[in-house]
Amino acid sequence: MAHFKYESISMKDMKLSITIAACFAAMSIFGQAGKSRTSATILRHFLHPSSNYILVGAHRGDWRDAPENSMNVLQGTLKMGADIMETDVRKTKDGVLVLMHDPTINRTTTGQGSVSNLTWEYLKNVTLREGDGGPTEQHIPMLKDFMLAVKNKPILINLDKSWDIIAEVYAVLKETGTVDQAILKGSLPLPELRKKYGSIIDSIHYMPMISSDNYKNDSDSEAYGTNYISGYFNDYRPAGFELQINKESSPVLTQAAPQVTARKVTLWINSLWADLCAGHDDERSLTDPDANWGWLIKKGANALLTDHPKEMLEYLRRKKLHD
């Protein structure tokens, strides 16, 4: 009996040891996977796009759970695992760069007035509102503080509304050491962009924008059309192109999109509302993602900006198109 008891205890110990070893192995694998997701790996996906991995951009962050363009919304966006957070930059009357989508602070804060007519001293004392208008204790972030919070976190930041203040934005990115975590954008052809900002363009990740209103498939066009796209590759390589598509027959989709994918740079599409993605928007995607988000991916999109990042991530993970 003693011998049998000794064997029984040994088997229990063995099972316990195996269980503990398996747990440590799983923890090790999980830790390695977590460590492998960095801003650098996300940037590699962006600069070297693939149809096998679709980048998810959260429009104004996780704004359904926190005030848009806030520090708290950044934390929610990081937690869900989105690759990119889109945010908006504006300049105050005294030259401070802050996060704010609208020209005024009326909708999103407890204050009133235009950002460009208000000082930082005023703005730092108002508080942000939730999406439903309810007040919070959170404050408007300075771009500098926001980028310091972003630094070394596994996320890139798409800085919208900043095309007229790229030099000032770049100065903040350089100061905070976050140049490689930022994507800037605008609509100017490369020669005009260089004339306005000089060598700064060579130091940032820049994404030209093409819309159905201004795209022309005209090789003689100085601004848009084939020259606009090919012109960006004469002595430069953009990080990608943002395409805004109002309908399925738009030349932006039928002509510009193939030009972009042929250049092997990221093709970014906004799925926020119908006239940005030929009707294949977020709301339709919630009930039929294959016919909408999936349709955009089949058309060449390898980065999508959405108001429903959680649902998009779930969909892409089911399709094995995201980690």
Summary of the structure (lengths in Angstrom):
residues: 323
radius of gyration: 23.3
end to end distance: 53.0
largest distance: 95.8
contacts: 1051
relative contact order: 0.12
helix: 43%
strand: 20%
